[in-house]
């Protein structure tokens, strides 16, 4: 696996897990997690390109 992708998603998931209990019920957390995952997947290529990968 690409170390850049692995590190990026680890950071995103780690930050989300710190805030998750404050978001409410399971379905709300699931939806927010899916949204964050989609946004992370959309921004990763932009970040990699700006870093020269």
The first five atom37 places (N, CA, C, CB, O) and aatype in JSON, in Angstrom:
{
  "aatype": [20, 20, 20, 20, 20, 20, 20, 20, 20, 20, 20, 20, 20, 20, 20, 20, 20, 20, 20, 20, 20, 20, 20, 20, 20, 20, 20, 20, 20, 20, 20, 20, 20, 20, 20, 20, 20, 20, 20, 20, 20, 20, 20, 20, 20, 20, 20, 20, 20, 20, 20, 20, 20],
  "atom_mask": [
    [1, 1, 1, 1, 1],
    [1, 1, 1, 1, 1],
    [1, 1, 1, 1, 1],
    [1, 1, 1, 1, 1],
    [1, 1, 1, 1, 1],
    [1, 1, 1, 1, 1],
    [1, 1, 1, 1, 1],
    [1, 1, 1, 1, 1],
    [1, 1, 1, 1, 1],
    [1, 1, 1, 1, 1],
    [1, 1, 1, 1, 1],
    [1, 1, 1, 1, 1],
    [1, 1, 1, 1, 1],
    [1, 1, 1, 1, 1],
    [1, 1, 1, 1, 1],
    [1, 1, 1, 1, 1],
    [1, 1, 1, 1, 1],
    [1, 1, 1, 1, 1],
    [1, 1, 1, 1, 1],
    [1, 1, 1, 1, 1],
    [1, 1, 1, 1, 1],
    [1, 1, 1, 1, 1],
    [1, 1, 1, 1, 1],
    [1, 1, 1, 1, 1],
    [1, 1, 1, 1, 1],
    [1, 1, 1, 1, 1],
    [1, 1, 1, 1, 1],
    [1, 1, 1, 1, 1],
    [1, 1, 1, 1, 1],
    [1, 1, 1, 1, 1],
    [1, 1, 1, 1, 1],
    [1, 1, 1, 1, 1],
    [1, 1, 1, 1, 1],
    [1, 1, 1, 1, 1],
    [1, 1, 1, 1, 1],
    [1, 1, 1, 1, 1],
    [1, 1, 1, 1, 1],
    [1, 1, 1, 1, 1],
    [1, 1, 1, 1, 1],
    [1, 1, 1, 1, 1],
    [1, 1, 1, 1, 1],
    [1, 1, 1, 1, 1],
    [1, 1, 1, 1, 1],
    [1, 1, 1, 1, 1],
    [1, 1, 1, 1, 1],
    [1, 1, 1, 1, 1],
    [1, 1, 1, 1, 1],
    [1, 1, 1, 1, 1],
    [1, 1, 1, 1, 1],
    [1, 1, 1, 1, 1],
    [1, 1, 1, 1, 1],
    [1, 1, 1, 1, 1],
    [1, 1, 1, 1, 1]
  ],
  "atom_positions": [
    [[0.85, -1.18, 0.0], [0.0, 0.0, 0.0], [0.89, 1.24, 0.0], [-0.96, 0.0, 1.22], [1.98, 1.24, 0.56]],
    [[0.4, 2.25, -0.63], [1.09, 3.54, -0.71], [1.18, 4.15, 0.69], [0.37, 4.5, -1.69], [0.16, 4.33, 1.35]],
    [[2.39, 4.47, 1.14], [2.59, 5.01, 2.49], [1.92, 6.37, 2.66], [4.09, 5.13, 2.78], [1.48, 6.71, 3.76]],
    [[1.83, 7.16, 1.59], [1.17, 8.46, 1.67], [-0.31, 8.28, 1.96], [1.37, 9.25, 0.38], [-0.86, 8.95, 2.83]],
    [[-0.97, 7.38, 1.22], [-2.4, 7.13, 1.43], [-2.64, 6.55, 2.82], [-2.94, 6.16, 0.35], [-3.57, 6.96, 3.5]],
    [[-1.81, 5.62, 3.23], [-1.97, 5.01, 4.54], [-1.85, 6.05, 5.65], [-0.93, 3.91, 4.74], [-2.65, 6.06, 6.58]],
    [[-0.87, 6.91, 5.56], [-0.68, 7.95, 6.58], [-1.83, 8.95, 6.57], [0.65, 8.68, 6.35], [-2.32, 9.35, 7.63]],
    [[-2.25, 9.35, 5.38], [-3.33, 10.33, 5.25], [-4.62, 9.81, 5.88], [-3.56, 10.68, 3.78], [-5.25, 10.5, 6.68]],
    [[-5.01, 8.6, 5.52], [-6.25, 8.03, 6.06], [-6.13, 7.74, 7.56], [-6.62, 6.75, 5.31], [-7.11, 7.85, 8.29]],
    [[-4.95, 7.38, 8.02], [-4.75, 7.16, 9.45], [-4.96, 8.46, 10.23], [-3.34, 6.61, 9.72], [-5.58, 8.45, 11.3]],
    [[-4.46, 9.55, 9.71], [-4.64, 10.86, 10.37], [-6.11, 11.25, 10.36], [-3.78, 11.95, 9.68], [-6.65, 11.67, 11.39]],
    [[-6.76, 11.12, 9.2], [-8.17, 11.49, 9.09], [-9.03, 10.66, 10.05], [-8.67, 11.31, 7.65], [-9.86, 11.2, 10.77]],
    [[-8.82, 9.36, 10.05], [-9.61, 8.48, 10.92], [-9.31, 8.73, 12.39], [-9.34, 7.01, 10.57], [-10.21, 8.67, 13.23]],
    [[-8.07, 9.01, 12.72], [-7.7, 9.29, 14.1], [-8.38, 10.55, 14.62], [-6.21, 9.43, 14.22], [-8.89, 10.57, 15.74]],
    [[-8.37, 11.6, 13.82], [-9.03, 12.85, 14.22], [-10.53, 12.65, 14.35], [-8.72, 13.97, 13.21], [-11.16, 13.14, 15.29]],
    [[-11.12, 11.92, 13.41], [-12.56, 11.67, 13.46], [-12.92, 10.85, 14.7], [-13.02, 10.94, 12.19], [-13.95, 11.1, 15.32]],
    [[-12.1, 9.89, 15.05], [-12.41, 9.06, 16.22], [-12.36, 9.86, 17.52], [-11.43, 7.89, 16.31], [-13.06, 9.52, 18.48]],
    [[-11.55, 10.91, 17.57], [-11.51, 11.75, 18.77], [-12.81, 12.53, 18.96], [-10.33, 12.72, 18.69], [-13.24, 12.76, 20.09]],
    [[-13.43, 12.93, 17.86], [-14.63, 13.75, 17.94], [-15.92, 12.93, 17.85], [-14.62, 14.77, 16.84], [-16.99, 13.46, 18.15]],
    [[-15.86, 11.67, 17.47], [-17.05, 10.87, 17.18], [-18.07, 10.78, 18.31], [-16.63, 9.51, 16.82], [-19.26, 10.92, 18.03]],
    [[-17.68, 10.56, 19.55], [-18.71, 10.42, 20.59], [-19.6, 11.66, 20.75], [-18.05, 10.12, 21.89], [-20.72, 11.55, 21.25]],
    [[-19.11, 12.8, 20.35], [-19.88, 14.03, 20.49], [-20.92, 14.21, 19.4], [-18.96, 15.22, 20.5], [-21.76, 15.11, 19.49]],
    [[-20.89, 13.38, 18.36], [-21.77, 13.56, 17.22], [-23.15, 12.95, 17.4], [-21.14, 12.97, 16.02], [-24.03, 13.22, 16.58]],
    [[-23.38, 12.17, 18.42], [-24.71, 11.62, 18.63], [-24.8, 10.14, 18.33], [-25.71, 12.36, 17.79], [-23.88, 9.37, 18.62]],
    [[-25.92, 9.75, 17.74], [-26.23, 8.34, 17.5], [-25.35, 7.68, 16.46], [-27.64, 8.21, 17.09], [-24.56, 8.32, 15.76]],
    [[-25.51, 6.36, 16.37], [-24.69, 5.55, 15.47], [-24.87, 5.94, 14.01], [-25.01, 4.09, 15.66], [-23.89, 5.99, 13.26]],
    [[-26.1, 6.2, 13.59], [-26.34, 6.53, 12.18], [-25.74, 7.88, 11.81], [-27.83, 6.53, 11.89], [-25.25, 8.05, 10.7]],
    [[-25.77, 8.82, 12.72], [-25.16, 10.13, 12.46], [-23.65, 9.97, 12.34], [-25.51, 11.14, 13.58], [-23.04, 10.53, 11.43]],
    [[-23.04, 9.21, 13.26], [-21.59, 8.97, 13.19], [-21.22, 8.23, 11.91], [-21.11, 8.18, 14.41], [-20.21, 8.53, 11.28]],
    [[-22.05, 7.25, 11.52], [-21.79, 6.51, 10.28], [-21.83, 7.44, 9.07], [-22.82, 5.37, 10.11], [-20.95, 7.38, 8.21]],
    [[-22.85, 8.28, 9.01], [-22.97, 9.22, 7.9], [-21.83, 10.21, 7.85], [-24.27, 9.97, 7.99], [-21.29, 10.49, 6.78]],
    [[-21.45, 10.73, 9.0], [-20.32, 11.67, 9.05], [-19.02, 10.97, 8.67], [-20.2, 12.29, 10.44], [-18.18, 11.55, 7.97]],
    [[-18.85, 9.74, 9.12], [-17.65, 8.98, 8.76], [-17.58, 8.73, 7.26], [-17.62, 7.66, 9.5], [-16.51, 8.84, 6.66]],
    [[-18.73, 8.39, 6.66], [-18.77, 8.18, 5.21], [-18.45, 9.48, 4.47], [-20.15, 7.65, 4.77], [-17.71, 9.48, 3.49]],
    [[-19.01, 10.57, 4.93], [-18.76, 11.87, 4.31], [-17.28, 12.26, 4.41], [-19.63, 12.96, 4.95], [-16.69, 12.72, 3.44]],
    [[-16.7, 12.07, 5.57], [-15.28, 12.38, 5.75], [-14.42, 11.48, 4.86], [-14.88, 12.22, 7.24], [-13.44, 11.94, 4.29]],
    [[-14.79, 10.21, 4.75], [-14.05, 9.3, 3.89], [-14.09, 9.72, 2.43], [-14.59, 7.9, 4.03], [-13.09, 9.67, 1.72]],
    [[-15.28, 10.13, 1.98], [-15.43, 10.6, 0.6], [-14.6, 11.85, 0.37], [-16.9, 10.86, 0.27], [-13.89, 11.95, -0.63]],
    [[-14.68, 12.8, 1.28], [-13.9, 14.03, 1.14], [-12.4, 13.75, 1.17], [-14.26, 15.01, 2.24], [-11.63, 14.34, 0.41]],
    [[-11.99, 12.83, 2.05], [-10.56, 12.49, 2.12], [-10.1, 11.86, 0.81], [-10.3, 11.52, 3.3], [-9.01, 12.16, 0.33]],
    [[-10.93, 10.99, 0.24], [-10.57, 10.34, -1.02], [-10.51, 11.36, -2.16], [-11.58, 9.24, -1.36], [-9.7, 11.22, -3.08]],
    [[-11.35, 12.37, -2.1], [-11.32, 13.41, -3.14], [-10.1, 14.32, -3.02], [-12.59, 14.24, -3.07], [-9.54, 14.74, -4.03]],
    [[-9.69, 14.61, -1.8], [-8.58, 15.54, -1.59], [-7.2, 14.88, -1.64], [-8.75, 16.22, -0.29], [-6.21, 15.58, -1.85]],
    [[-7.12, 13.58, -1.44], [-5.81, 12.92, -1.44], [-5.05, 13.13, -2.74], [-5.98, 11.44, -1.17], [-3.86, 13.44, -2.69]],
    [[-5.66, 12.97, -3.92], [-4.89, 13.2, -5.15], [-4.38, 14.64, -5.27], [-5.75, 12.88, -6.35], [-3.29, 14.87, -5.79]],
    [[-5.15, 15.58, -4.79], [-4.72, 16.98, -4.83], [-3.52, 17.2, -3.92], [-5.88, 17.92, -4.42], [-2.56, 17.88, -4.29]],
    [[-3.57, 16.6, -2.74], [-2.46, 16.74, -1.8], [-1.22, 16.05, -2.34], [-2.84, 16.16, -0.43], [-0.12, 16.6, -2.25]],
    [[-1.39, 14.84, -2.89], [-0.24, 14.12, -3.45], [0.39, 14.9, -4.59], [-0.66, 12.74, -3.92], [1.62, 14.96, -4.7]],
    [[-0.44, 15.5, -5.45], [0.1, 16.27, -6.57], [0.87, 17.49, -6.08], [-1.04, 16.71, -7.51], [1.92, 17.84, -6.63]],
    [[0.35, 18.14, -5.04], [1.04, 19.33, -4.52], [2.37, 18.96, -3.84], [0.14, 20.07, -3.53], [3.28, 19.78, -3.77]],
    [[2.47, 17.71, -3.35], [3.71, 17.26, -2.73], [4.68, 16.68, -3.75], [3.41, 16.22, -1.66], [5.83, 16.38, -3.43]],
    [[4.21, 16.52, -4.99], [5.09, 16.01, -6.04], [5.14, 14.51, -6.16], [6.45, 16.5, -5.81], [6.11, 13.97, -6.7]],
    [[4.12, 13.81, -5.68], [4.08, 12.33, -5.79], [3.38, 11.91, -7.06], [3.36, 11.71, -4.58], [3.25, 10.71, -7.32]]
  ]
}
